[in-house]
């Protein structure tokens, strides 16, 4: 999963670089440029958000299983 989110970030950055190059050449209109920039920011932000949520889920699952393990060996 982490690699998938890294790919989203990489595709977003490559799309942004490609959009900047195409706008410098004049191959894109202003509206096309804005839509592609929005798409690239959405890709990058979704990649970062996914990595963040994945780390939170991993941390919470470690705490949950540690608590379950502690309850299993408790004799109180």
C-alpha positions as a Markdown table, in Angstrom:
| # | Residue | x | y | z |
|---|---|---|---|---|
| 1 | Unk | 0.0 | 0.0 | 0.0 |
| 2 | Unk | 2.8 | 2.4 | 0.8 |
| 3 | Unk | 4.2 | 1.9 | -2.7 |
| 4 | Unk | 0.8 | 2.8 | -4.2 |
| 5 | Unk | 0.8 | 6.0 | -2.3 |
| 6 | Unk | 4.3 | 6.8 | -3.4 |
| 7 | Unk | 3.3 | 6.2 | -7.0 |
| 8 | Unk | 0.4 | 8.6 | -6.6 |
| 9 | Unk | 2.8 | 11.3 | -5.3 |
| 10 | Unk | 5.3 | 10.6 | -8.1 |
| 11 | Unk | 2.6 | 10.7 | -10.8 |
| 12 | Unk | 1.3 | 14.0 | -9.4 |
| 13 | Unk | 4.7 | 15.6 | -9.5 |
| 14 | Unk | 5.4 | 14.3 | -13.0 |
| 15 | Unk | 2.1 | 15.6 | -14.1 |
| 16 | Unk | 2.9 | 19.0 | -12.6 |
| 17 | Unk | 6.3 | 19.1 | -14.3 |
| 18 | Unk | 4.8 | 18.1 | -17.6 |
| 19 | Unk | 2.1 | 20.7 | -17.3 |
| 20 | Unk | 4.6 | 23.4 | -16.7 |
| 21 | Unk | 6.6 | 22.4 | -19.7 |
| 22 | Unk | 3.6 | 22.2 | -22.0 |
| 23 | Unk | 2.4 | 25.6 | -20.8 |
| 24 | Unk | 5.8 | 27.1 | -21.5 |
| 25 | Unk | 5.7 | 25.8 | -25.1 |
| 26 | Unk | 2.2 | 27.0 | -25.6 |
| 27 | Unk | 0.5 | 23.7 | -26.2 |
| 28 | Unk | -2.1 | 24.2 | -23.5 |
| 29 | Unk | -4.8 | 26.7 | -23.0 |
| 30 | Unk | -5.1 | 28.4 | -19.6 |
| 31 | Unk | -8.2 | 26.3 | -18.7 |
| 32 | Unk | -6.4 | 23.1 | -19.6 |
| 33 | Unk | -3.4 | 24.1 | -17.6 |
| 34 | Unk | -5.5 | 24.9 | -14.5 |
| 35 | Unk | -7.4 | 21.6 | -14.7 |
| 36 | Unk | -4.1 | 19.6 | -15.0 |
| 37 | Unk | -2.6 | 21.5 | -12.1 |
| 38 | Unk | -5.6 | 20.7 | -10.0 |
| 39 | Unk | -5.4 | 17.1 | -10.9 |
| 40 | Unk | -1.7 | 16.9 | -10.0 |
| 41 | Unk | -2.3 | 18.6 | -6.6 |
| 42 | Unk | -5.1 | 16.1 | -6.0 |
| 43 | Unk | -2.8 | 13.2 | -6.8 |
| 44 | Unk | 0.0 | 14.5 | -4.5 |
| 45 | Unk | -2.4 | 15.3 | -1.6 |
| 46 | Unk | -4.2 | 11.9 | -1.9 |
| 47 | Unk | -0.8 | 10.2 | -1.8 |
| 48 | Unk | 0.3 | 12.0 | 1.3 |
| 49 | Unk | -3.1 | 11.6 | 3.0 |
| 50 | Unk | -3.0 | 7.8 | 2.2 |
| 51 | Unk | 0.5 | 7.5 | 3.7 |
| 52 | Unk | -0.6 | 9.4 | 6.8 |
| 53 | Unk | -3.7 | 7.3 | 7.3 |
| 54 | Unk | -1.8 | 4.1 | 6.8 |
| 55 | Unk | 0.7 | 5.1 | 9.5 |
| 56 | Unk | -2.2 | 6.0 | 11.9 |
| 57 | Unk | -3.9 | 2.6 | 11.2 |
| 58 | Unk | -0.6 | 0.8 | 11.8 |
| 59 | Unk | 0.1 | 2.6 | 15.1 |
| 60 | Unk | -3.5 | 1.9 | 16.3 |
| 61 | Unk | -3.3 | -1.7 | 15.4 |
| 62 | Unk | -0.1 | -2.2 | 17.3 |
| 63 | Unk | -1.6 | -0.6 | 20.4 |
| 64 | Unk | -4.7 | -2.8 | 20.0 |
| 65 | Unk | -2.8 | -6.0 | 19.8 |
| 66 | Unk | -0.5 | -5.1 | 22.6 |
| 67 | Unk | -3.6 | -4.4 | 24.8 |
| 68 | Unk | -5.2 | -7.7 | 23.8 |
| 69 | Unk | -1.9 | -9.6 | 24.6 |
| 70 | Unk | -1.7 | -7.9 | 28.0 |
| 71 | Unk | -5.3 | -8.8 | 28.8 |
| 72 | Unk | -4.7 | -12.4 | 27.8 |
| 73 | Unk | -2.0 | -12.9 | 30.4 |
| 74 | Unk | -3.6 | -10.9 | 33.2 |
| 75 | Unk | -5.0 | -13.0 | 36.0 |
| 76 | Unk | -6.9 | -10.2 | 37.8 |
